[in-house]
Amino acid sequence: MLPARELYGNMLLAAGRPAEALAEYEKSQLREPNRYRRLFGAGQAAAQAGNRDKARLYFSKLAEMAGPGVRAPELQAVRQYLAKN
């Protein structure tokens, strides 16, 4: 079960509204910090909104939390983003 703000962030991101999605992911962080999917969503939203600093912040936290051995598809995309930015 997803927290409501995280779910809303996912919906906004899917609707092409990344800046608003990022705000919802950040609000979700206050109640349920360091959730894997929230960090990924926040990083995606920040990248799509053109906020490279926040994208690096959230993607770095996600990569650190997962560790080097995890090979999930989204982590491959995260690591590629971090390598380029």
C-alpha positions as CSV (number, residue, x, y, z in Angstrom):
1,M,0.0,0.0,0.0
2,L,1.4,3.4,-1.0
3,P,1.1,6.5,1.1
4,A,-1.5,8.9,-0.4
5,R,0.9,11.7,-1.3
6,E,3.3,9.2,-3.0
7,L,0.5,7.8,-5.0
8,Y,-0.6,11.3,-6.0
9,G,3.0,12.1,-7.0
10,N,2.9,9.0,-9.2
11,M,-0.3,10.2,-10.8
12,L,1.0,13.7,-11.4
13,L,4.2,12.3,-12.9
14,A,2.2,10.1,-15.2
15,A,0.1,13.1,-16.2
16,G,3.2,15.1,-17.3
17,R,3.3,17.4,-14.3
18,P,6.7,16.7,-12.8
19,A,7.2,19.8,-10.7
20,E,3.9,19.2,-8.9
21,A,4.8,15.5,-8.5
22,L,8.1,16.5,-6.9
23,A,6.3,18.6,-4.4
24,E,4.1,15.7,-3.4
25,Y,7.0,13.3,-3.1
26,E,8.8,15.8,-0.9
27,K,5.7,16.1,1.3
28,S,5.5,12.3,1.5
29,Q,9.1,12.3,2.7
30,L,8.1,14.1,5.9
31,R,5.8,11.3,7.1
32,E,7.5,8.2,5.6
33,P,11.2,8.9,4.9
34,N,13.5,7.0,2.7
35,R,10.9,4.8,0.8
36,Y,12.5,3.2,-2.2
37,R,9.8,4.0,-4.7
38,R,9.4,7.6,-3.4
39,L,13.0,8.3,-3.8
40,F,12.9,6.9,-7.4
41,G,9.7,8.9,-8.2
42,A,11.2,12.1,-6.7
43,G,14.4,11.6,-8.7
44,Q,12.4,11.1,-11.9
45,A,10.2,14.1,-11.2
46,A,13.1,16.3,-10.5
47,A,14.9,15.2,-13.6
48,Q,11.9,15.8,-15.8
49,A,11.3,19.2,-14.2
50,G,14.9,20.1,-15.0
51,N,16.1,20.2,-11.4
52,R,19.4,18.3,-11.8
53,D,20.5,19.0,-8.2
54,K,17.5,17.4,-6.6
55,A,17.5,14.6,-9.2
56,R,21.1,13.8,-8.2
57,L,20.2,14.1,-4.5
58,Y,17.3,11.6,-4.7
59,F,19.0,9.2,-7.1
60,S,22.1,9.2,-5.0
61,K,20.1,8.4,-1.8
62,L,18.3,5.6,-3.7
63,A,21.6,4.1,-5.0
64,E,23.2,4.3,-1.6
65,M,20.2,2.7,0.1
66,A,20.1,-0.2,-2.5
67,G,23.8,-0.8,-2.4
68,P,26.0,-1.9,-5.3
69,G,24.7,-5.5,-5.6
70,V,21.1,-4.7,-6.5
71,R,20.4,-5.0,-10.2
72,A,16.8,-3.7,-10.4
73,P,16.0,-2.1,-13.8
74,E,15.2,1.3,-12.2
75,L,18.6,1.3,-10.4
76,Q,20.4,0.8,-13.7
77,A,18.6,3.9,-15.0
78,V,19.5,5.7,-11.8
79,R,23.2,4.8,-12.1
80,Q,23.3,5.8,-15.7
81,Y,21.7,9.2,-14.8
82,L,24.3,9.7,-12.0
83,A,27.2,8.8,-14.3
84,K,26.0,11.4,-16.9
85,N,25.1,14.1,-14.5
